[in-house]
Amino acid sequence: MKSKQILVAVSLMSVVMGSHSALAATINVTSAGSANFGSGAVGYQYGSVAPNPNSNTVPVGVGIGGDSFTSLDHSYDFSSTGQFNTWCVDIYHWLIGGNVTYTVATGTELAASLSSLRSGTPDGTTRVSDLGKLANQVYSSVDTKNESAAFQLAVWAITYGTADISGRYHISTTDAGFRVDSNTANSAYGVMANDWLQNLGAGGTGNYTLTYLAANNTQDMVVFTAGPPKLITVPEPTTLALLGLGLAGLGFSRRKFVS
């Protein structure tokens, strides 16, 4: 969530979000603008969402899309090139510029934070699992401004929105957990995000891992890192032939001993 100017964030939720100082792993990063997919920053779409750092109920205009971070610490898989894209999972703080130190955590810690902020069903563990489904389904195709904004909206809907009885999240103008104004809901990226959410878990061949970046003075973020392709075991032709012979033999033996 990006403001058009740097603001000091004051949030009652800061006790929960970013309260992971006991974890030792950290990374120093510098904000480098909007998400960069290798050919330059794609920019942000601007819409209105609630809650936000200024209000829990009134939609406020924010920049919607992924962020690019740079780091001299190349020891993590996600930071090995010195640049990586991140996605906000904290709607109660503005993203501050300059240098920031994040605690490097996992989906388990994110799940605990989300369970505290959004008690009930779905719990934080389910929400984090659904973030993985979203990434595995569409992340490899995200590389434009609209797609970046759609992905960020979908992330917010999963982390804070209310799921329906079938477990689906929606880009909504009325949901108290996370809602947008009508212009954002009806925008190209709003419609795209909603389509992804309605088909969540329906497909995808990605194999992404989630890293949770937690801090006390700026937005908490997640990073999705591509892993090796999922292996699909296909029997060799000889194996299939032997299996067929075995089944045929089993059928013969059953017929032989049936009186």
C-alpha positions as CSV (number, residue, x, y, z in Angstrom):
1,M,0.0,0.0,0.0
2,K,1.7,3.1,-1.2
3,S,0.7,6.7,-0.3
4,K,1.3,9.6,-2.6
5,Q,3.4,11.2,0.1
6,I,5.4,9.8,3.0
7,L,3.2,9.6,6.1
8,V,3.8,8.6,9.7
9,A,1.7,5.4,10.4
10,V,0.0,5.0,13.7
11,S,-1.9,1.8,14.0
12,L,-3.5,-0.1,16.9
13,M,-2.6,-3.3,15.0
14,S,1.2,-2.6,15.1
15,V,1.5,-4.8,18.1
16,V,0.5,-7.8,16.0
17,M,1.9,-7.0,12.6
18,G,5.7,-6.9,12.6
19,S,6.1,-8.2,16.2
20,H,8.7,-10.9,15.4
21,S,11.9,-9.5,16.9
22,A,12.7,-12.8,18.5
23,L,13.5,-14.2,15.1
24,A,17.2,-13.9,14.3
25,A,17.2,-13.8,10.5
26,T,17.1,-10.3,9.0
27,I,17.7,-8.5,5.7
28,N,18.5,-4.9,5.0
29,V,16.6,-3.6,1.9
30,T,16.0,-0.4,0.1
31,S,12.7,0.4,-1.5
32,A,13.1,0.8,-5.3
33,G,9.6,1.8,-6.4
34,S,7.1,-0.4,-8.1
35,A,7.5,-4.1,-9.0
36,N,10.2,-4.7,-11.6
37,F,9.9,-7.8,-13.8
38,G,13.2,-7.5,-15.6
39,S,12.4,-4.7,-18.0
40,G,11.8,-1.9,-15.5
41,A,9.3,-0.8,-13.0
42,V,5.7,-1.2,-14.1
43,G,4.1,1.4,-11.8
44,Y,1.0,1.4,-9.7
45,Q,-2.7,1.7,-10.3
46,Y,-4.5,4.0,-7.9
47,G,-7.7,3.1,-6.2
48,S,-9.4,3.3,-2.8
49,V,-9.4,0.6,-0.1
50,A,-10.4,0.1,3.5
51,P,-9.1,-0.6,6.0
52,N,-6.0,1.5,5.5
53,P,-3.5,3.3,7.7
54,N,-5.8,6.3,8.0
55,S,-9.2,4.6,8.5
56,N,-10.7,1.2,9.3
57,T,-14.0,2.2,7.5
58,V,-13.5,4.9,5.0
59,P,-11.8,3.9,1.7
60,V,-8.6,5.9,1.1
61,G,-6.7,6.3,-2.2
62,V,-3.6,4.1,-2.4
63,G,-1.1,2.9,-4.9
64,I,-2.0,-0.7,-5.8
65,G,0.7,-3.1,-7.0
66,G,3.9,-4.9,-6.1
67,D,7.0,-3.2,-4.8
68,S,10.6,-3.6,-5.8
69,F,13.3,-4.0,-3.1
70,T,17.1,-4.0,-3.6
71,S,19.6,-5.5,-1.1
72,L,23.3,-6.1,-0.8
73,D,22.5,-9.3,1.1
74,H,22.4,-12.0,-1.6
75,S,22.3,-14.9,0.8
76,Y,18.6,-15.7,0.5
77,D,17.2,-17.4,-2.6
78,F,14.8,-14.5,-3.2
79,S,17.6,-11.9,-3.0
80,S,20.3,-13.7,-4.9
81,T,20.2,-11.1,-7.8
82,G,20.1,-8.1,-5.4
83,Q,16.5,-7.2,-6.5
84,F,13.2,-8.8,-5.8
85,N,9.5,-8.0,-5.8
86,T,7.3,-7.9,-2.7
87,W,3.6,-7.8,-2.0
88,C,1.9,-6.1,0.9
89,V,0.2,-8.2,3.6
90,D,-0.3,-5.3,6.0
91,I,-3.1,-2.8,5.3
92,Y,-2.4,-0.9,8.6
93,H,0.9,0.8,7.7
94,W,2.2,2.9,4.8
95,L,5.3,1.7,3.1
96,I,8.2,3.9,4.0
97,G,11.0,4.8,1.7
98,G,14.7,4.5,2.3
99,N,16.5,1.7,4.1
100,V,14.6,-0.8,6.2
101,T,15.6,-4.0,8.1
102,Y,13.1,-6.8,7.9
103,T,12.9,-10.0,9.9
104,V,12.9,-12.9,7.5
105,A,10.1,-15.3,8.6
106,T,7.9,-18.0,7.1
107,G,4.3,-18.6,6.4
108,T,3.8,-20.0,9.9
109,E,4.5,-16.6,11.4
110,L,2.3,-14.9,8.9
111,A,-0.5,-17.3,9.7
112,A,-0.2,-16.5,13.4
113,S,-0.5,-12.7,12.7
114,L,-3.4,-13.1,10.3
115,S,-5.2,-15.4,12.8
116,S,-4.9,-12.7,15.4
117,L,-6.1,-9.9,13.1
118,R,-8.9,-11.9,11.5
119,S,-10.2,-14.4,14.0
120,G,-12.6,-17.1,12.9
121,T,-12.9,-18.9,9.6
122,P,-10.8,-19.0,7.5
123,D,-7.9,-19.0,9.9
124,G,-4.4,-17.7,9.1
125,T,-3.1,-21.1,8.1
126,T,-5.8,-21.4,5.4
127,R,-5.2,-17.8,4.2
128,V,-1.5,-18.5,3.8
129,S,-2.2,-21.7,2.0
130,D,-4.5,-19.8,-0.4
131,L,-1.8,-17.3,-1.0
132,G,0.3,-20.2,-2.2
133,K,-2.5,-21.4,-4.5
134,L,-2.7,-17.9,-6.0
135,A,1.0,-17.7,-6.7
136,N,1.2,-21.2,-8.1
137,Q,-1.8,-20.4,-10.4
138,V,-1.0,-17.0,-11.8
139,Y,2.3,-15.5,-10.6
140,S,4.4,-16.6,-13.5
141,S,2.3,-14.5,-15.8
142,V,2.3,-11.3,-13.8
143,D,4.5,-8.7,-15.5
144,T,2.3,-5.6,-16.4
145,K,0.8,-2.8,-14.4
146,N,-2.7,-4.2,-14.4
147,E,-1.5,-7.7,-13.5
148,S,0.6,-6.3,-10.7
149,A,-2.3,-4.4,-9.3
150,A,-4.6,-7.4,-9.7
151,F,-2.2,-9.6,-7.9
152,Q,-1.9,-7.2,-5.0
153,L,-5.7,-6.8,-4.7
154,A,-6.0,-10.6,-4.6
155,V,-3.4,-10.8,-1.9
156,W,-5.3,-8.3,0.2
157,A,-8.6,-10.1,-0.3
158,I,-7.1,-13.4,0.8
159,T,-5.3,-12.0,3.8
160,Y,-8.1,-9.8,5.1
161,G,-11.3,-10.4,3.2
162,T,-14.2,-12.6,4.2
163,A,-14.6,-15.9,2.4
164,D,-18.0,-17.1,1.3
165,I,-19.5,-20.5,2.3
166,S,-17.5,-22.1,-0.5
167,G,-14.3,-20.6,0.7
168,R,-14.0,-18.1,-2.1
169,Y,-12.8,-14.5,-1.6
170,H,-14.2,-11.5,-3.5
171,I,-13.2,-8.1,-4.6
172,S,-16.0,-6.4,-2.7
173,T,-17.4,-2.9,-2.1
174,T,-19.1,-4.0,1.2
175,D,-16.8,-6.5,2.9
176,A,-15.8,-5.1,6.4
177,G,-12.6,-7.2,6.3
178,F,-11.3,-5.7,3.1
179,R,-13.2,-3.6,0.6
180,V,-12.6,-1.3,-2.3
181,D,-14.6,1.5,-3.9
182,S,-16.7,0.8,-7.0
183,N,-14.2,2.3,-9.4
184,T,-11.5,-0.1,-8.2
185,A,-13.9,-3.1,-8.2
186,N,-15.0,-2.4,-11.8
187,S,-11.5,-1.6,-13.1
188,A,-9.7,-4.0,-15.4
189,Y,-7.4,-5.0,-12.6
190,G,-10.2,-5.4,-10.1
191,V,-12.1,-7.6,-12.5
192,M,-8.9,-9.6,-13.2
193,A,-8.3,-10.1,-9.4
194,N,-11.8,-11.2,-8.8
195,D,-11.6,-13.8,-11.7
196,W,-8.4,-15.2,-10.2
197,L,-10.1,-15.5,-6.8
198,Q,-13.1,-17.3,-8.1
199,N,-10.9,-19.8,-9.8
200,L,-8.4,-20.2,-6.9
201,G,-6.9,-23.6,-6.8
202,A,-8.4,-24.6,-10.1
203,G,-5.1,-25.1,-11.8
204,G,-1.5,-23.8,-12.1
205,T,1.8,-25.5,-12.5
206,G,4.0,-23.2,-10.4
207,N,5.9,-24.2,-7.3
208,Y,6.4,-21.1,-5.3
209,T,7.7,-20.7,-1.8
210,L,6.4,-17.8,0.5
211,T,8.8,-15.7,2.6
212,Y,7.3,-13.3,5.2
213,L,9.1,-10.1,5.8
214,A,8.1,-8.5,9.1
215,A,8.9,-5.1,10.5
216,N,7.7,-2.7,13.1
217,N,7.9,0.6,11.3
218,T,6.7,-0.2,7.8
219,Q,4.5,-2.6,5.9
220,D,4.9,-6.3,6.3
221,M,5.5,-8.0,3.0
222,V,5.6,-11.4,1.3
223,V,8.0,-12.6,-1.4
224,F,7.2,-15.5,-3.8
225,T,10.2,-17.4,-5.0
226,A,10.0,-19.9,-7.9
227,G,11.2,-23.4,-7.1
228,P,12.0,-26.3,-9.4
229,P,9.0,-27.5,-11.5
230,K,6.8,-30.0,-9.8
231,L,7.7,-33.5,-10.8
232,I,5.0,-35.7,-12.4
233,T,6.0,-39.3,-12.4
234,V,5.2,-41.0,-15.7
235,P,5.7,-44.8,-15.8
236,E,8.1,-46.1,-18.4
237,P,6.5,-48.1,-21.3
238,T,8.1,-51.3,-20.1
239,T,6.6,-50.7,-16.6
240,L,3.2,-50.2,-18.1
241,A,3.5,-53.4,-20.1
242,L,4.6,-55.4,-17.0
243,L,1.8,-53.9,-15.0
244,G,-0.7,-55.0,-17.7
245,L,0.7,-58.5,-17.7
246,G,0.4,-58.6,-13.9
247,L,-3.2,-57.5,-13.9
248,A,-4.0,-60.0,-16.7
249,G,-2.4,-62.8,-14.7
250,L,-4.3,-61.8,-11.6
251,G,-7.5,-61.9,-13.6
252,F,-6.7,-65.4,-14.9
253,S,-5.8,-66.8,-11.4
254,R,-9.1,-65.4,-10.0
255,R,-11.1,-67.1,-12.8
256,K,-9.2,-70.4,-12.3
257,F,-10.1,-70.7,-8.6
258,V,-13.7,-69.6,-8.9
259,S,-15.9,-72.7,-8.7
